Amino acid sequence: MLRLLNKFIIMLCAITGISCGFMDLRDIGISITPDKTDSILPYSYSPVIIKFDTAMNRIDTESALQIISDFGVTSGDKFWTENSLYFVPLSGWTAGIRYTLSLTGIIRSADGREQRIERFISFYAVNNNAPPLLEWHSPLTGSSVGTNNVVFEYHFSRPMDRLSVESALTIESIGNKTFEWSSDDKNLKVIPENNLSPWIIYRWNIKDSAKSIDGVPAAKAYSGYITTDKDQILPCVTGIYPVLNADGIWYPTGLNIETGLGPGHGIAVEFSKSMGENVLRSLRIDPSLTGRTEFLSEKSIVYIFTRDPDPEITYTLTVSGDARDSEGLKTGADYRINFTPDILFLNVLSLSAGGYVFDFNADNALDVKIEPGTGLLNISIHFSFLFGIEEMQNTPQRITLNPFFPRTIAPVALQYVNWISDDRLLLRWEGLTASDEYPHYYKLVIPGGKSGISSGVNVFMKEDIVLYLEVTK
């Protein structure tokens, strides 16, 4: 009977063509952490663990494991501890993100068993809180705004992680800015350090890397834009006129700038709109005159001269086309105007020497008489302006009287000085001589120009006055 059974087994093996060795048909035991859909891993770097009840072909098993999310395939480190495969994300899990573990394909144990597997488990890490939303923002996208005091404001549905939001937010072309948080970190104000530029589109963007305070990223990226074109009227110059300071206040003189600018005056420039700070640097005068510019009002400035302009010179005042109003709009074109100051040179109205009045229109030398025996000569000069105290002290020392012909004449000396009034000077020289053989000539010089005598600040004669005195007996 036993021999008959052995023959039956041999025939069965031959018919089926299979090996007659023993086959292990047991399933490979697997357990996964997390083990349930929508489980929550406690920490950012909590591992996903796949435990096997036997040693595995590690390369095949690792290839079967993949973890994905809405951000794509999750990169991580895979390593084994005995029969357990661990997966740790390189950058940590992101809170509130739904991940899906996929273990699919054919896996093989070290003892030769094969098993096709398809396991899918969705899970979260840290928490499964809802992502934050941008509920509203200001200004609205597409708004037309001015350039001053613009504040960008963003309000979120949940308290936010400040650093992640500030890093995720970009606003084109605004440079330095200040962040102000409020409403338990739900509300963010962004304040530009400088005013915006006019007629420009400013775009902003918040990346989806912005996170709530519990680490959940925004549901999506947000973007918008505004245009600084609310003010479309360019500023322009509306008036230029002389002004006079009284008790610290500049008053219009009522004269025109072309010919009415007098001593001590400033130049006021009015505009059609309130102007920005750069308007103080927008004035230029040629030939150059030093001074400073100050605001008279929001719409006007005054140029204050360090010294009065020179007489009989035509100047050109230019208001630069780069002058900007308070919104940053430029005038766009240079504005020019010519003016000749109503300022006169210091002059000599009359001059008498030895009792004789000099005729400035005559070409002849002035015939003068000196006091016999003393050689004294009095010269009286009447100027066109009143002199200040300091100028009264300096002027007599600068007026000279010297022998001219013949060269053998002895020098003379200034004996006496007296200001008869603020504009009349009496000078007395001694040592003049006369001759019966030929006349003696003396040269009187009253120096002019900016380096000559002056009756006050920047009040001088146009040129030297040179007179020749003929002394006869």
NORBEL-V363598 format. One record per backbone hydrogen bond with DSSP energy under -1.0 kcal/mol. CO is the residue of the C=O (numbers start at 1). NH is the residue of the N-H. If there is no record, write none. Layout:
co=CO nh=NH
co=CO nh=NH
This chain:
co=1 nh=5
co=2 nh=6
co=3 nh=7
co=4 nh=8
co=5 nh=9
co=6 nh=10
co=7 nh=11
co=8 nh=12
co=9 nh=13
co=10 nh=14
co=11 nh=15
co=12 nh=16
co=13 nh=17
co=29 nh=53
co=31 nh=51
co=33 nh=49
co=36 nh=39
co=39 nh=124
co=41 nh=126
co=43 nh=46
co=44 nh=93
co=48 nh=87
co=49 nh=33
co=50 nh=85
co=51 nh=31
co=55 nh=110
co=56 nh=58
co=57 nh=61
co=58 nh=62
co=59 nh=63
co=60 nh=64
co=64 nh=104
co=66 nh=102
co=67 nh=74
co=68 nh=100
co=69 nh=72
co=72 nh=69
co=75 nh=90
co=77 nh=88
co=79 nh=86
co=81 nh=84
co=83 nh=52
co=84 nh=81
co=85 nh=50
co=86 nh=79
co=87 nh=48
co=88 nh=77
co=94 nh=97
co=99 nh=123
co=100 nh=68
co=101 nh=121
co=102 nh=66
co=103 nh=119
co=105 nh=117
co=107 nh=115
co=108 nh=57
co=109 nh=112
co=113 nh=109
co=115 nh=107
co=117 nh=105
co=119 nh=103
co=121 nh=101
co=122 nh=38
co=123 nh=99
co=124 nh=41
co=125 nh=127
co=127 nh=96
co=132 nh=219
co=133 nh=157
co=136 nh=155
co=138 nh=153
co=140 nh=143
co=143 nh=227
co=145 nh=230
co=147 nh=196
co=152 nh=190
co=153 nh=138
co=154 nh=188
co=155 nh=135
co=155 nh=136
co=159 nh=213
co=161 nh=165
co=162 nh=166
co=163 nh=167
co=164 nh=168
co=165 nh=169
co=168 nh=207
co=170 nh=205
co=171 nh=174
co=176 nh=193
co=178 nh=191
co=180 nh=189
co=182 nh=186
co=182 nh=187
co=185 nh=160
co=186 nh=156
co=187 nh=182
co=188 nh=154
co=189 nh=180
co=190 nh=152
co=191 nh=178
co=200 nh=228
co=202 nh=226
co=203 nh=172
co=204 nh=224
co=205 nh=170
co=206 nh=222
co=207 nh=210
co=210 nh=218
co=211 nh=161
co=212 nh=215
co=216 nh=212
co=222 nh=206
co=224 nh=204
co=225 nh=142
co=226 nh=202
co=227 nh=145
co=227 nh=229
co=228 nh=199
co=236 nh=272
co=239 nh=270
co=241 nh=268
co=242 nh=253
co=243 nh=266
co=244 nh=251
co=246 nh=249
co=249 nh=246
co=251 nh=244
co=256 nh=260
co=258 nh=340
co=261 nh=342
co=262 nh=265
co=266 nh=243
co=267 nh=303
co=268 nh=241
co=269 nh=301
co=270 nh=238
co=270 nh=239
co=274 nh=326
co=276 nh=279
co=277 nh=280
co=278 nh=281
co=279 nh=282
co=282 nh=320
co=284 nh=318
co=286 nh=316
co=290 nh=306
co=292 nh=304
co=294 nh=302
co=298 nh=275
co=299 nh=271
co=300 nh=296
co=300 nh=297
co=301 nh=269
co=302 nh=294
co=303 nh=267
co=304 nh=292
co=315 nh=339
co=316 nh=286
co=317 nh=337
co=318 nh=284
co=319 nh=335
co=320 nh=323
co=321 nh=332
co=323 nh=331
co=324 nh=276
co=325 nh=328
co=329 nh=325
co=335 nh=319
co=337 nh=317
co=339 nh=315
co=341 nh=343
co=347 nh=384
co=350 nh=382
co=351 nh=358
co=352 nh=380
co=353 nh=356
co=356 nh=353
co=359 nh=362
co=366 nh=470
co=368 nh=472
co=371 nh=375
co=375 nh=432
co=376 nh=371
co=377 nh=429
co=378 nh=354
co=379 nh=427
co=380 nh=352
co=381 nh=425
co=382 nh=349
co=382 nh=350
co=388 nh=392
co=389 nh=393
co=390 nh=394
co=391 nh=395
co=395 nh=398
co=400 nh=445
co=402 nh=443
co=405 nh=441
co=406 nh=409
co=413 nh=430
co=416 nh=428
co=418 nh=426
co=422 nh=387
co=423 nh=383
co=424 nh=420
co=424 nh=421
co=425 nh=381
co=426 nh=418
co=427 nh=379
co=428 nh=415
co=428 nh=416
co=429 nh=377
co=430 nh=413
co=440 nh=471
co=441 nh=404
co=441 nh=405
co=442 nh=469
co=443 nh=402
co=444 nh=467
co=445 nh=400
co=446 nh=465
co=447 nh=453
co=449 nh=452
co=455 nh=388
co=456 nh=459
co=459 nh=455
co=460 nh=346
co=461 nh=449
co=465 nh=446
co=467 nh=444
co=468 nh=366
co=469 nh=442
co=470 nh=368
co=471 nh=440
